Amino acid sequence: MAAPLTRRSWLCHDEVERERVVDMERRLKPVRAAAFAILAGALIVTAPWVGWWTLLPLALAVAGFAAADRAVARSSRPELPIAAAWVLSQVAIAVSIAVSGGPTSPAVSWLAIPVVTLGARFTIRGVAAGVILTVALMLAVTIGVDPAAVADQPARTIAPLALLAATAVLSTALMRSDLEHRSESVLDGLTGMLNRRSLTTRVVELEQQALLTRRPIGVVLADVDRFKTVNDEHGHRVGDAVLVDVAYTLRKELRAFDLAYRLGGEEFLVLLPGADLDATAEVADRLRLAIELTPAGGRRVTMSFGAASSGDEPFAYEPLFAAADAALYEAKRKGRNRVARAGDENAPAAD
């Protein structure tokens, strides 16, 4: 299994931000493909005037995002390959502009297109860095390539710069507003984890993905042991602190593309794309040990886990959830702080 996500980066301060970056990258992928197709069509139509070689930088940008998609699944900080691919796309567009006329190229304004996606992926500092880089590239391919042409027609640089600034401001404001409303509906207000509403959408996506990839999907259902006792003896404030710390520990032990949900109360769910039953149980036991060794709300708590996987069968969430739920009940029955596997009710549970 991949290493746990434990380190911050300049672009992501915590695992919630990292989950959002990965989720938005997945959502932007088909839209990005459509945008590349539109740009490629424009370059093909104008090729008799500007040359066919202008397609080469665009192909480089496409290859960069394809490499980033592969790297995201393996990286403990997936926001870095995503950002690198974005930078590569801007450089590719800048190269196309530079070799097709610099400030006289009709493609100067194209540098504003990738800026639209910055607010969807990154925080304000990421947006600011992307805008600064884009301004530098725009100045390089206009003033740097043909300063005389810019001096003769300053609007060739001023107009694209104004378009860039306006695009950045408007897209960031709109995206922030959308994120706030969407976060309220799909994120748990206490722990910041995804909630039941977001699970519904993700399950449909996973069912379609499993049909295409024919890879198994693991389900881990977890429950804080004797949580009612914590609330009764120490109060709901301490109970909430326990849940917040438990949620953080669970998230940091998972891979970038694993998804963790708070179903309600002290119950949590983890979806593991590509995990068979052995791998699912292994992840569950790693989570169990991390919870046992990490204080939550200033107290030692434990969790019980039920593990199930679709294996070679098509992924169907409801029966798989029921199997994980039955395994969780078995883990509780056998003494708590352990992992039980679906279908192994008569076998000793991992402790």
HELIX and SHEET records of a PDB file:
HELIX    1   1 GLU A   15  VAL A   50  1                                  36    
HELIX    2   2 TRP A   52  THR A   54  5                                   3    
HELIX    3   3 LEU A   55  ARG A   74  1                                  20    
HELIX    4   4 GLU A   79  VAL A   99  1                                  21    
HELIX    5   5 GLY A  102  THR A  104  5                                   3    
HELIX    6   6 VAL A  108  ALA A  112  5                                   5    
HELIX    7   7 PRO A  114  THR A  117  5                                   4    
HELIX    8   8 LEU A  118  ARG A  121  1                                   4    
HELIX    9   9 ILE A  124  THR A  142  1                                  19    
HELIX   10  10 PRO A  147  ASP A  152  1                                   6    
HELIX   11  11 ALA A  155  VAL A  186  1                                  32    
HELIX   12  12 ARG A  196  THR A  213  1                                  18    
HELIX   13  13 PHE A  227  HIS A  234  1                                   8    
HELIX   14  14 HIS A  236  LYS A  252  1                                  17    
HELIX   15  15 LEU A  277  LEU A  293  1                                  17    
HELIX   16  16 TYR A  317  ARG A  333  1                                  17    
SHEET    1   A 5 LEU A 259  GLY A 264  0                                        
SHEET    2   A 5 GLU A 267  PRO A 273 -1                                        
SHEET    3   A 5 ILE A 217  VAL A 224 -1                                        
SHEET    4   A 5 MET A 303  SER A 309 -1                                        
SHEET    5   A 5 VAL A 339  ARG A 341  1                                        
END                                                                             
